[in-house]
Amino acid sequence: MEEHRIDWPAFSTCVAIILVVCIPLVLSAETAGALLERLYEYISHEFGILYLLASVAAIGFLLWLAASRFGNVRLGDADEAPEFPTLSWIAMLFCAGVGAGLMYWCAIEWSYYYDNPPFGVEPRSTQATEWASTYGLFHWGFTAWAFYCLPAIAIGYPYHVRKLDILRFSISCNWFLKDNDHGPVARTIDFLFMIALIGGASTGLGFSAPMIAACVAWLLGVESSFALEVGVMLLCVGLFVVSVWLGLKKGIKRLSDINLYLALGLLLFILLVGPTIFLVKTSLNGVGLMTQNFLRMNFWTDPFTESGFVESWTIFYWAWWVAFAPYVGLFITRISRGRTIRQIITGMLIFGSLGSWSFYMIIGNYSLFLQLTEQLDVVNIINTASGNAAIVAVLETLPLAAVVIAVFAFVSVIFAATTYDSASYTLASGATLHLKAGDDPARWHRVFWAFALAVMPITLMFLGHYTDDPGQGLRIMQVMLLVVSLPILVVGVFMTVSLVKSLQADE
């Protein structure tokens, strides 16, 4: 159909970028990797403070917006009811926002802070342990969801209220574009977004596929391998294809609902059979410590010790969220028709954060408990084998280990599949010239982007298996996120001003 016509310049340019990045990495991994690492060090030191300032600005702006008279503005007609039930809406936004990367980091992120804590604290001390159980909550909490929420509203307002028939990142700057929605400026913004999404989605899938493969290898009694990891990736793509054919309401909604109940069941099981009192006490302590030091953690630049903690972790995470933010914003725009701006802000900041925290509070603190009680040397397994091996070893200590690992792997697969589904849906929307509210991009278009998104993670997994440095893939992911997210950070300023101007003009 004419209104679903493909935007071939955007489509072909993004495909070319994927090939231009992946082919040199495979052919000359050491040279390309060294160049990217130097680039990461330069950008993180020279521009890292911009990410810290942006995080505070995003939270402050959203709190003001929710409390203002504009918080009552409904995305859609004034009397329109929400398109999706609240529980399904929360499940979809959570699955799209976190992906299987959460399953990887929640179990082992504390270990890096335990050995290399922030604020000059002595490694493996009581203070280091407290910060180890706290910093994951900070990195996956309000700031992350603030980065996601801002573009969701900036895109959702012109799409649902001003009735633009374009579901692309560039409409967030509609006030400045002056209805020139297919001009060179709009195309540049959409191109930057698509590249950022490819980098962000590839990072999440690059973490999750090897972890799922390690779980499958344990269940089958075989060695984890590159072929198994690729097989897992293709399984996720296959699930996505089925989901695409079922459509948004039957596909992503159904997968997200199933995943929400399974994930909650897994967490409840670990909470009940594990050291329940320890998990509750550590979780409350972590929330209290984070609340007490929230401003300090957001503004900490480490100017005196220059330990590299901020650049390696906080800026890495903020870059990941910024790269992912337009994608999550576009997807949440699609599922949020009928909700007010205040409902979207409070729902994302509160329920998104609580969902992420629950994994860190239960799985992460259980893993920490094993380390502190010397039941399992998680840190040593990470240093000598891999993070994936450590995750499987942690789950193996639980009763009904085979069932737990199977459920953990299944939840991770669904997270990865919904990430594929949502990301490819968003890429297809960005490469479609016109898309009215309620319409979906062509099915073949979404399927194509699912396979295209698999190219980058497979390349990164290849580097982990067939180069002398197994950690090179992770460092390249960090570089990619920083490089692709920096332009989005700049666009975010214009996006925010455009939203305020539009709200004031339409009032």
Secondary structure, 3 states (H helix, E strand, C coil): CHHHCECHHHHHHHHHHHHHHHHHHHHCHHHHHHHHHHHHHHHHHHHHHHHHHHHHHHHHHHHHHHHCHHHHCECCCCCCCCCCCHHHHHHHHHHHHHCCHHHHHHHHHHHHHHHCCCCCCCCCCHHHHHHHHHHHHHHCCHHHHHHHHHHHHHHHHHHHHCCCCCCCHHHHHHHHHCCCCCCHHHHHHHHHHHHHHHHHHHHHHHHHHHHHHHHHHHHHCCCCCHHHHHHHHHHHHHHHHHHHHHCHHHHHHHHHHHHHHHHHHHHHHHHHHCCHHHHHHHHHHHHHHHHHCHHHHHHCCCCCCCCCHHHHHHHHHHHHHHHHHHHHHHHHHHHCCCCEHHHHHHHHHHHHHHHHHHHHHHHHHHHHHHHHCCCCCHHHHHHHCCHHHHHHHHHHCCCCHHHHHHHHHHHHHHHHHHHHHHHHHHHHHHCECCCCCCCCCCHHHHHHHHHHHHHHHHHHHHHHHHCCCCCHHHHHHHHHHHHHHHHHHHHHHHHHHHHHHHHHHHC
